[in-house]
Amino acid sequence: MSVRTTTDPVVDDPAGNIDGEAFAQLLAAADAGLPAAWDRIYALLYADLHRIARSQIRRQATPRLSPTSLISETWLRLSGAHLKVDSRRHLTALIARAMRFVLIDQARRVLSDAHAADDPLPLDEDVRDAGSQARLEQLLSLDQALSRLADIEPRLARVVELRYFGGASEREAAEALGVTERTISRDWRKARAYLLSRLDEEGRAIGI
C-alpha cells in the first residue's frame, strides 16, 4: 500500500461523490500497486476520516494529537499492511479501527509520562489534570474489555469500534458490516451490556 505522507489531501472531488463501482475500481488499482489510486482514495475519504478522527479524539480525551495528525499517523501505519478491501465502507471501518489503536498507544504513552517519577518532559496542562488522567485510564480499561469481547464475539467488538469510537450511525455500521440495522441495534445492546459488566463504576463514566 503506497500512500501520501502529506497532511493535505488531493482535492479533486471535494464532495467525495463517487459510486460504489468506481470506488471498487480504485481499490483494485490500489491493490495492483498504483500510488495514484491511493492518492485518489485518500482525497475521497478525507472528510469522513476527519469526522471519525474528531469523534475518536473527543471520546478518548487525547491531548497530543489533532485530527489531521491522527489521520496521517494512521494512514502511515496502514502503509505497510496488505489490505484486502472490498468497498468504501469496509476501508473506512478498517481505518477507524486503526485510529483506535493509534490513540490507545498514545494514551499509554501519556499515562506513562504522567506517572514517571521526575519526568523531565513538560506535560500538557490537561494531562496534569487528575480527571483527564482518570479518563485515559478508564479508556484503557475499556480497550482491554473490548479486546476480550473481540475474542468471544468479533462482530460485537466491530460494532463498538464503529459506533462508539468511529461515531458511525446504525445505518453506516450496518453497511460497513453487511448486516441489517436491526442486527446492529441488537449487537450494540449486547456489546454494551458485556462491556458495562466488565467495567467498574468509574469506568462506566466514559459513556459507553
Order of alpha helices (4+ residues) and beta strands (2+ residues): alpha-alpha-alpha-alpha-alpha-alpha-alpha-alpha-alpha
